[in-house]
Amino acid sequence: MHTTPATRVQAIQDSDFEALLNNNSLVIVDFMVPWCGPCRKVARFMDKLSETFAGQITIVKMDTEQNREIPQKFDVTRLPEVLLFKNGELVERVLGAKPETTFEEVITKHLQSS
């Protein structure tokens, strides 16, 4: 995993995925490609949310052009798509460049039900 410039959200590879889920109780994966305008918008939200919820949730991104196994496994076919995993299980899917408050509400809901 590595952090790209101008972002606090780590980029992960297919090979990092299982360990990430096994080592974190609440994980958001932002499936994206760098050239997608709506993906960049969601990425800015994820950066802010990673600060707001630091220590409570792990937020990562995955480039679907460089990584095909995990997006295919979870039927990620349209971008941007954000998946939330709780204790290793997929619990929520947000498709498209929704408002930042949508993502914040999803996180808060699952933190409260922990």
NORTA-V536583 format. One record per residue. PHI is phi in degrees with one decimal (999 if undefined). PSI is psi in radians with two decimals (NA if undefined). NEAR is the number of other C-alpha atoms within 10 Angstrom. Layout:
phi:PHI psi:PSI near:NEAR
phi:PHI psi:PSI near:NEAR
This chain:
phi:999 psi:2.53 near:14
phi:-148.5 psi:2.74 near:11
phi:-101.4 psi:2.25 near:13
phi:-85.3 psi:2.76 near:10
phi:-56.7 psi:2.54 near:7
phi:66.4 psi:0.36 near:8
phi:-145.3 psi:2.60 near:14
phi:-103.2 psi:-0.10 near:19
phi:-89.8 psi:2.20 near:25
phi:-73.1 psi:2.48 near:16
phi:-90.4 psi:2.30 near:19
phi:-117.2 psi:2.85 near:18
phi:-111.3 psi:2.89 near:17
phi:-48.6 psi:-0.75 near:15
phi:-67.6 psi:-0.33 near:12
phi:-86.7 psi:-0.27 near:11
phi:-62.3 psi:-0.92 near:15
phi:-61.8 psi:-0.77 near:11
phi:-62.9 psi:-0.67 near:10
phi:-59.9 psi:-0.84 near:17
phi:-66.1 psi:-0.64 near:18
phi:-70.5 psi:-0.46 near:10
phi:-102.9 psi:0.02 near:12
phi:-139.9 psi:2.35 near:15
phi:-78.2 psi:-0.56 near:17
phi:-130.9 psi:2.07 near:23
phi:-132.3 psi:2.33 near:23
phi:-109.8 psi:2.28 near:23
phi:-115.7 psi:2.09 near:22
phi:-95.6 psi:1.84 near:25
phi:-84.8 psi:2.19 near:27
phi:-155.0 psi:3.04 near:25
phi:-134.8 psi:2.56 near:18
phi:-62.5 psi:-0.50 near:13
phi:-87.2 psi:-0.03 near:8
phi:-87.4 psi:2.05 near:11
phi:-57.9 psi:-0.91 near:14
phi:-60.2 psi:-0.56 near:16
phi:-64.5 psi:-0.70 near:21
phi:-64.8 psi:-0.64 near:16
phi:-62.8 psi:-0.85 near:15
phi:-63.3 psi:-0.66 near:23
phi:-59.5 psi:-0.69 near:23
phi:-63.1 psi:-0.71 near:16
phi:-62.3 psi:-0.75 near:18
phi:-63.2 psi:-0.67 near:25
phi:-59.0 psi:-0.82 near:17
phi:-64.1 psi:-0.78 near:17
phi:-67.2 psi:-0.54 near:21
phi:-65.3 psi:-0.52 near:20
phi:-76.9 psi:-0.82 near:14
phi:-59.1 psi:-0.72 near:12
phi:-108.7 psi:0.47 near:15
phi:-55.3 psi:2.32 near:11
phi:83.9 psi:-0.15 near:8
phi:-109.9 psi:-0.46 near:15
phi:-148.4 psi:2.63 near:21
phi:-105.1 psi:2.18 near:22
phi:-116.9 psi:2.21 near:23
phi:-133.1 psi:2.92 near:25
phi:-128.2 psi:2.68 near:21
phi:-136.2 psi:2.16 near:23
phi:-76.9 psi:2.02 near:17
phi:-76.4 psi:-0.23 near:22
phi:-79.7 psi:-0.53 near:11
phi:-92.2 psi:-0.33 near:10
phi:-131.2 psi:2.07 near:15
phi:-112.9 psi:-0.44 near:14
phi:-64.8 psi:-0.93 near:13
phi:-68.6 psi:-0.80 near:17
phi:-56.5 psi:-0.69 near:19
phi:-67.1 psi:-0.72 near:11
phi:-59.1 psi:-0.62 near:8
phi:-105.0 psi:0.30 near:10
phi:55.2 psi:0.76 near:9
phi:-84.1 psi:1.90 near:19
phi:-121.5 psi:-0.30 near:12
phi:-126.6 psi:2.53 near:11
phi:-122.0 psi:2.67 near:18
phi:-74.0 psi:2.65 near:24
phi:-138.5 psi:2.28 near:20
phi:-117.2 psi:2.21 near:25
phi:-114.1 psi:2.41 near:17
phi:-112.6 psi:2.24 near:23
phi:-114.5 psi:2.36 near:19
phi:-125.0 psi:2.12 near:18
phi:52.0 psi:0.70 near:14
phi:85.5 psi:-0.09 near:17
phi:-109.2 psi:2.43 near:12
phi:-68.3 psi:2.14 near:14
phi:-120.1 psi:-0.29 near:12
phi:-157.8 psi:2.57 near:14
phi:-133.9 psi:2.24 near:15
phi:-121.4 psi:2.06 near:15
phi:-104.1 psi:2.27 near:14
phi:95.5 psi:3.00 near:14
phi:-84.8 psi:1.33 near:20
phi:-74.3 psi:2.87 near:15
phi:-61.9 psi:2.69 near:11
phi:-55.5 psi:-0.64 near:15
phi:-62.1 psi:-0.52 near:11
phi:-61.8 psi:-0.82 near:12
phi:-66.8 psi:-0.69 near:20
phi:-62.9 psi:-0.74 near:16
phi:-64.1 psi:-0.70 near:11
phi:-62.9 psi:-0.79 near:14
phi:-62.6 psi:-0.87 near:20
phi:-57.8 psi:-0.75 near:12
phi:-57.5 psi:-0.77 near:11
phi:-80.2 psi:-0.44 near:16
phi:-69.2 psi:-0.69 near:15
phi:-69.3 psi:-0.48 near:7
phi:-92.4 psi:0.15 near:6
phi:-73.9 psi:NA near:9
